[in-house]
Each structure stands twice: as structure tokens, then as C-alpha cells.
């Protein structure tokens, strides 16, 4: 199955993978500035936006479907669940990727006896319940919360909400299976095998992937760089757009 991909701009290909319950339109606030130096590939993961659902649905199959549409020598940016897909892709198909950018990402979202820098599983269960009751309302509320500390919050929220509503609601099965991926995935033992240069961008107020997880990853990545966004929650590309783009361009070194 071919995923829906919106391709914008020119230059080094940069593939953007969204988080759970979202779609590629969530990144549209980055397009105006970043499309000048990069060919942006805004992907709808399976069952999201304009991409059809898949069966089976798990982290390996998500990564394989992204690999099918990946341009040669691409840089890959993954946010939240998209960050775990990007990590899986880099582990399984390292020759296809130049560099990684992981935003609000963690090797393990939920707390375990030997991992206390995640969140309780009930946090995702509660979110999933709200999404099932009213997908659109829940996702728009979440987008609004993530934008609250933006420089021009009202304008940012308006643009992102409009772009989000342009595409269909996520498939119910994809929502459920995506939640299971978040609950089940634990990449801690494999982080040391991520040998591509990796930039971590993380908000210090992230309550879904605590910033301590990014510091843990920095200690285990062979080639890692960390940029913590002060005052940002789980989506720094929405709330701290200028700082986010600056960090991204410094790391990816676009051609001038």
C-alpha cells in the first residue's frame, strides 16, 4: 500500500512523521520557512488522514510502509509515535536514512518497574477514551493546549486547526492499534544501535514523554545532540516554532 505523502519545496529531502491520532497536516506551520531549503515529505501514517489502514498494525509494519515511500538519502523527523516509527526505520533500514530528528520522543512511553520516566498507562487509556467519544473535539483541544505558549498562540492555533480539519478523522482501528503500539513499545535495548546522527528536540514541560527520557537517550545514543525547549510541552514545533526551525536547520545544515 502506498501512503499519502504531500511533497513541498526543494532541496534535501526531509520526511516528517506525525504522532498518534494526528496526520501530516500537523506540520504545516513549518512549510513556509523550511520548504525554501528542504523538500518536505508530509506523510500520513496508515489509517491517518488520507492513508488507508493496514493489517497487521504494529511498529514494524509502520516502519516498512514508510520505507516504501522514503526518498533516497532522506533525513527523517519523527514526532511522538512518529519518533518511534523513525527509530524502528533507522534500526531496520539504516542505509536509507542520513540523519534522524526525534521530537517529543522516547524509547518507552509507559512506566515499568525499571523505567520511571514514562507515564502511567492510564494516561493513554484516558486519552483513547476521549478520542473514541469525540475524536475531533479531543484532538483540537490537545492541539490548543500544545500551542498555548506559542509566540502568537491565537494565530498558530487557528492555522493548525484549519489544516487538521482538512483531512479525514483517523480510522478507529488505527487509533486503537496505535495506542497499543505506544503501550507496548520498548526500544531501550536498541537505542545504542541507532548509529545515525540524531537530534533530540524536547519540551521541558512535556507530560507525555518527560524530558528525562531525552536525557536518558543522550547517554545511550552513539551520536546524539539534545535541544531542550524551555516552556514547551509535547509539540515544540507548534509552540516554539522559531527556536524549533533554528535547531533543525543548524543540525541538518541546508544548502544556502
C-alpha positions as CSV (number, residue, x, y, z in Angstrom):
1,X,0.0,0.0,0.0
2,X,1.3,3.5,-0.9
3,X,0.9,6.1,1.8
4,X,-0.4,9.5,1.2
5,X,2.5,12.0,1.1
6,X,2.3,15.7,0.5
7,X,5.6,16.9,-1.1
8,X,6.5,20.6,-0.9
9,X,9.7,22.6,-1.5
10,X,13.1,21.9,-2.9
11,X,16.5,20.7,-1.6
12,X,17.5,17.9,0.7
13,X,14.5,15.5,1.3
14,X,13.1,15.7,4.9
15,X,10.4,13.2,5.8
16,X,8.1,14.2,8.6
17,X,6.2,11.5,10.6
18,X,3.3,12.7,12.8
19,X,2.1,11.4,16.2
20,X,-0.8,9.2,17.3
21,X,-4.2,10.4,16.3
22,X,-2.8,13.1,14.0
23,X,-1.8,13.3,10.3
24,X,0.8,15.0,8.2
25,X,-1.1,18.3,8.2
26,X,0.0,18.9,11.8
27,X,3.4,20.1,10.3
28,X,2.0,22.7,8.0
29,X,3.2,25.6,10.2
30,X,6.8,24.6,9.2
31,X,6.2,24.6,5.5
32,X,6.6,28.3,4.6
33,X,10.1,28.6,6.1
34,X,11.5,25.1,5.7
35,X,10.4,24.4,2.1
36,X,13.0,27.0,0.9
37,X,15.8,24.6,1.8
38,X,14.2,21.2,2.0
39,X,11.9,19.0,0.0
40,X,9.4,18.3,2.7
41,X,7.5,14.9,2.6
42,X,4.5,15.2,4.9
43,X,3.4,11.6,5.5
44,X,0.0,10.3,6.6
45,X,0.8,7.1,8.5
46,X,-1.5,4.1,7.9
47,X,-5.1,4.8,8.9
48,X,-4.5,8.5,9.4
49,X,-5.5,11.4,7.2
50,X,-5.7,10.2,3.5
51,X,-3.8,6.9,4.1
52,X,-5.7,3.7,4.3
53,X,-5.4,1.4,7.4
54,X,-3.2,-1.7,7.4
55,X,-3.5,-5.1,9.0
56,X,-1.5,-6.1,10.9
57,X,-0.7,-2.8,12.5
58,X,2.4,-2.7,14.6
59,X,5.7,-0.7,14.8
60,X,7.5,-2.9,12.3
61,X,4.7,-2.7,9.7
62,X,4.5,1.1,10.2
63,X,8.2,1.4,9.6
64,X,8.1,-0.9,6.5
65,X,5.3,1.2,4.9
66,X,7.3,4.4,5.5
67,X,10.3,2.7,3.9
68,X,8.3,2.0,0.8
69,X,7.8,5.8,0.2
70,X,11.1,7.0,1.5
71,X,13.2,9.1,-1.0
72,X,16.9,8.3,-1.3
73,X,19.3,9.6,1.4
74,X,16.4,11.3,3.3
75,X,16.6,12.9,6.7
76,X,13.7,11.7,8.8
77,X,11.9,13.6,11.6
78,X,9.5,11.8,13.8
79,X,7.3,13.3,16.5
80,X,5.9,11.2,19.4
81,X,4.7,7.9,17.9
82,X,6.3,9.1,14.7
83,X,9.6,9.2,16.6
84,X,9.3,5.5,17.5
85,X,8.5,4.7,13.8
86,X,11.6,6.7,12.8
87,X,13.7,4.8,15.3
88,X,12.4,1.5,14.1
89,X,13.1,2.5,10.5
90,X,16.7,3.6,11.3
91,X,17.3,0.3,13.1
92,X,15.9,-1.9,10.4
93,X,16.9,0.1,7.3
94,X,19.9,2.2,8.2
95,X,21.1,2.6,4.7
96,X,18.0,4.5,3.7
97,X,18.5,7.3,6.2
98,X,21.1,10.1,6.6
99,X,20.1,11.7,9.9
100,X,17.3,11.5,12.5
101,X,15.4,14.1,14.3
102,X,13.3,12.9,17.2
103,X,10.7,15.3,18.7
104,X,9.0,14.6,22.0
105,X,10.2,11.0,21.5
106,X,11.0,8.3,24.0
107,X,12.1,4.7,23.7
108,X,9.3,3.7,26.1
109,X,6.2,5.8,26.8
110,X,4.9,4.0,29.8
111,X,6.3,3.4,33.3
112,X,7.7,0.0,34.2
113,X,9.4,-1.4,37.3
114,X,12.8,-0.4,35.8
115,X,11.7,2.7,34.0
116,X,10.1,5.5,35.9
117,X,10.5,8.3,33.4
118,X,7.4,7.5,31.3
119,X,3.8,8.0,32.2
120,X,1.2,5.6,33.8
121,X,-0.6,3.5,31.1
122,X,-3.9,5.1,32.3
123,X,-2.8,8.4,30.8
124,X,-3.1,6.9,27.3
125,X,-6.2,4.9,28.2
126,X,-8.0,8.1,29.3
127,X,-6.9,9.9,26.1
128,X,-8.0,7.0,24.0
129,X,-11.4,7.0,25.7
130,X,-11.9,10.7,25.0
131,X,-10.8,10.2,21.3
132,X,-13.3,7.4,20.9
133,X,-16.1,9.6,22.4
134,X,-15.3,12.6,20.2
135,X,-12.2,12.4,18.0
136,X,-12.3,15.9,16.6
137,X,-13.0,17.7,19.8
138,X,-10.3,15.8,21.7
139,X,-7.6,16.3,19.1
140,X,-8.4,20.0,18.7
141,X,-8.3,20.5,22.4
142,X,-4.9,18.8,22.5
143,X,-3.6,21.0,19.7
144,X,-4.8,24.1,21.5
145,X,-3.0,23.0,24.7
146,X,0.2,22.4,22.8
147,X,0.1,25.8,21.3
148,X,-0.6,27.8,24.5
149,X,2.9,29.0,24.9
150,X,3.4,30.0,21.3
151,X,4.6,33.4,20.4
152,X,1.4,34.2,18.6
153,X,-0.8,31.5,20.1
154,X,-4.2,32.6,18.6
155,X,-2.9,32.7,15.0
156,X,-0.9,29.5,15.4
157,X,-4.0,27.6,16.8
158,X,-6.2,28.9,14.0
159,X,-3.8,27.8,11.3
160,X,-3.2,24.4,12.8
161,X,-6.9,23.7,13.5
162,X,-7.7,24.6,9.9
163,X,-5.0,22.3,8.5
164,X,-6.0,19.5,10.9
165,X,-9.7,19.6,9.8
166,X,-8.8,19.5,6.1
167,X,-8.2,15.7,6.3
168,X,-10.5,12.9,7.5
169,X,-10.6,11.7,11.1
170,X,-8.2,8.9,11.9
171,X,-9.5,5.4,11.4
172,X,-10.9,3.9,14.6
173,X,-8.8,0.7,14.2
174,X,-5.7,2.8,13.6
175,X,-6.4,4.8,16.8
176,X,-6.8,1.6,18.8
177,X,-3.8,-0.2,17.4
178,X,-1.7,3.0,17.6
179,X,-2.4,3.2,21.3
180,X,-1.3,-0.4,21.6
181,X,2.0,0.4,19.9
182,X,2.5,3.3,22.4
183,X,1.7,0.9,25.3
184,X,3.9,-2.0,24.1
185,X,6.9,-0.4,22.5
186,X,10.2,-0.5,24.4
187,X,13.3,0.3,22.4
188,X,15.7,0.9,25.3
189,X,17.8,-2.1,24.4
190,X,18.2,-1.0,20.8
191,X,18.9,2.8,21.3
192,X,22.7,2.1,21.3
193,X,22.3,0.7,17.7
194,X,21.0,4.0,16.3
195,X,24.2,4.9,14.7
196,X,22.9,7.8,12.6
197,X,23.5,11.4,13.8
198,X,20.4,12.1,15.9
199,X,19.0,15.4,17.2
200,X,16.6,15.2,20.1
201,X,14.2,18.2,20.4
202,X,12.2,18.1,23.6
203,X,10.0,20.4,25.7
204,X,10.9,20.7,29.3
205,X,7.1,20.7,30.2
206,X,6.3,17.5,28.2
207,X,3.9,15.5,30.2
208,X,3.6,12.6,27.7
209,X,7.3,12.0,27.2
210,X,9.1,13.5,30.2
211,X,12.3,15.4,29.3
212,X,14.3,12.9,31.5
213,X,13.7,10.4,28.7
214,X,15.6,12.6,26.3
215,X,18.4,12.9,28.7
216,X,18.5,9.1,29.1
217,X,18.6,8.8,25.3
218,X,21.5,11.2,25.1
219,X,23.5,8.9,27.4
220,X,22.9,5.9,25.1
221,X,22.9,7.3,21.6
222,X,26.3,6.8,19.7
223,X,25.9,10.2,18.0
224,X,23.3,12.3,19.8
225,X,22.5,16.0,20.2
226,X,19.9,17.5,22.5
227,X,17.9,20.7,22.3
228,X,15.5,21.3,25.2
229,X,12.9,24.0,24.5
230,X,12.1,25.9,27.7
231,X,8.4,26.3,28.3
232,X,7.4,23.8,25.6
233,X,5.1,20.8,26.1
234,X,4.9,17.8,23.8
235,X,4.9,19.7,20.5
236,X,7.7,22.3,20.3
237,X,7.2,22.6,16.6
238,X,3.8,24.2,17.3
239,X,4.6,26.3,20.5
240,X,8.2,27.3,19.8
241,X,8.3,27.4,16.0
242,X,11.2,29.8,15.5
243,X,13.5,28.0,18.0
244,X,12.5,24.7,16.6
245,X,13.3,25.6,13.0
246,X,16.6,27.2,14.1
247,X,17.6,24.0,15.9
248,X,16.5,21.9,12.9
249,X,18.4,23.9,10.3
250,X,21.6,24.0,12.4
251,X,21.6,20.3,12.7
252,X,20.6,19.5,9.1
253,X,22.8,22.2,7.5
254,X,20.6,23.0,4.5
255,X,22.3,24.3,1.4
256,X,22.2,28.1,1.1
